[in-house]
Amino acid sequence: MAAEPDALSRRDALAAHAAETSACTRCRLAQGRTQVVYGVGDPDADLMFVGEAPGFHEDKQGYPFVGSAGKLLDRLLEGIGLSRRDVYIANVLKCRPPGNRDPQPDEIEACESHLFRQLELIQPKLVATLGNFATKLLSGKPAGITRVHGRPQEALVGGRSVTLYPIYHPAAALYTPAMLKTLEEDFARIPALLMGPAAAPAPVADAQVIPFPAAAAPAVAAAAPPDEQLGLF
C-alpha cells in the first residue's frame, strides 16, 4: 500500500493539478471565464468545504468565496475557532456560469474529476458540502439540502471513507437572515465532527460509494433569487 502523501507533496501535487486545470476546455464555461478558480487553503486540512461555482468576484480574483458569501464564511469559521488557513475551500465547478446561473448537468459531469482529484490529494476527514449541488454530487443521493443539512453521513469517495456534512450555502443567509441562526448551529457541530465518532453525533445515512472518474447578521439584498438558485432544493 502506497504511503499517504505529506503536506509538502500534497502542496506540489495540488499546484501541478491546478496548473493543468487552468487550461481546461472540457465544457462551454471555458469560453466566458476570466480564469479557472481552482481552490485555496491548507493542503493538509482535515476539513474541506465544497461550494457550488465561482461568482463574479471569484472569477476576477481567482479564489473561491471572496464575495459577500465568502465574508460570511469567514465569520462562521471564526465562530468555531478556525480560519481559511486551517481548511481547504473549493467548488464543484471551477469556472463561473454566465450570470451566476445554476450549474448544468453536463458542466458538472465535465468538471467533477477536478474536484475528485482535489479530494484524493487532500484526504480530508470531513467534507462540508455547501448547498444543493455539492451535497447531491458527493452524496450520490437526490435529497435536497433542506432535508439533510446538519446531518453527517458517511460516504466512500474514491475508495476512501469520509464524513460528508451538508450545510446551507452562506449565500442563502444573505437573502434570508433567519437562516443565519441555522448556519451558526450547523457550524457549531463541526469541531466535534473533526474529533471523530466518539465526540460527534452518529451519521444518519448509509454509506454511498462515489468512485472517481476513470480519467483523471449580514445585509439583505433587495430581491432574493429563487430558492433553487440558493441550492435549497
Secondary structure as GFF3:
##gff-version 3
##sequence-region A 1 233
A	DSSP	alpha_helix	7	21	.	.	.	ID=ss1
A	DSSP	three_ten_helix	28	31	.	.	.	ID=ss2
A	DSSP	beta_strand	40	41	.	.	.	ID=ss3
A	DSSP	beta_strand	47	51	.	.	.	ID=ss4
A	DSSP	alpha_helix	56	61	.	.	.	ID=ss5
A	DSSP	alpha_helix	68	79	.	.	.	ID=ss6
A	DSSP	three_ten_helix	84	86	.	.	.	ID=ss7
A	DSSP	beta_strand	88	91	.	.	.	ID=ss8
A	DSSP	three_ten_helix	98	100	.	.	.	ID=ss9
A	DSSP	alpha_helix	105	122	.	.	.	ID=ss10
A	DSSP	beta_strand	126	130	.	.	.	ID=ss11
A	DSSP	alpha_helix	132	139	.	.	.	ID=ss12
A	DSSP	alpha_helix	145	148	.	.	.	ID=ss13
A	DSSP	beta_strand	153	157	.	.	.	ID=ss14
A	DSSP	beta_strand	160	167	.	.	.	ID=ss15
A	DSSP	alpha_helix	170	175	.	.	.	ID=ss16
A	DSSP	alpha_helix	179	188	.	.	.	ID=ss17
A	DSSP	alpha_helix	190	195	.	.	.	ID=ss18
A	DSSP	beta_strand	208	210	.	.	.	ID=ss19
A	DSSP	three_ten_helix	227	230	.	.	.	ID=ss20
###
